[in-house]
């Protein structure tokens, strides 16, 4: 199969597994009655990053494909991860979990990590989308860009940069399976790079932010008959693995934020 055909096939395969139910509203109290609300802006798409070797220490030669997601399954997982962190760190606090499926908000989310004027403009836009719910303090989870440092048994792997949620695909680096001892070429690296910001919606200011990163390195030799690193996980396992990494990344990012709540 040619490279373009394989990429389309992989995108279609994982996309078919990402079908989730709509986010349920809080059971007992309305959003306006709660002091804190949570919004996730990481689940509109996933990235497929293909490793390509290149010269120059600061040149990112990797390929990038993006898979838009029509459902909110990964945002749901992110919201629940924040809720769990709050339950552990601040027992009794009951946040409202809000779903925002506005492409303009997702597209401008990097402004929340920018200079104060861009932060205020973004928060104001989000507040307008939320309408009467856009008051009080919010915990907003956005995508974080960072160096590819995928956690393996013997250290970190990968080159270039990663952003948000996705998979790093390396078909060249020699890797040894922990279980079989077999050496094969390449690995699959799921990753979750997120930023958590505590925002006061009334003053349009960021009170605290922190980022968390989680990743893994999976060797495809563990799968019988596998000839491609992508086969280290089947389609359903890929989704579940991303959810697990989201929990880890959010938990790490929430630690400094909890001290301000």
Secondary structure, 3 states (H helix, E strand, C coil): CCHHHHHHHHHHHHHCCCCCCCCCCCCCCCHHHCCEEEEECCCCEEEEEECCCCCCCCCCCCEEEEEECCCCHHHHHHHHHHHHHHHHHCCCCCCEEECCCCHHHHHCHHHHHCCHHHHHHHHHHHHHHHHHHCCCEEEEEEECEEECCEEECCEEECCCEEECEEEEEEEEEEEECCCCCCEEEEEEEEEEEEEEEEEECCCCEEEEEEEEEEECCECHHHCCCCCCHHHHCCHHHHHHHHHHHHHHHHHHHHHHHHCCC
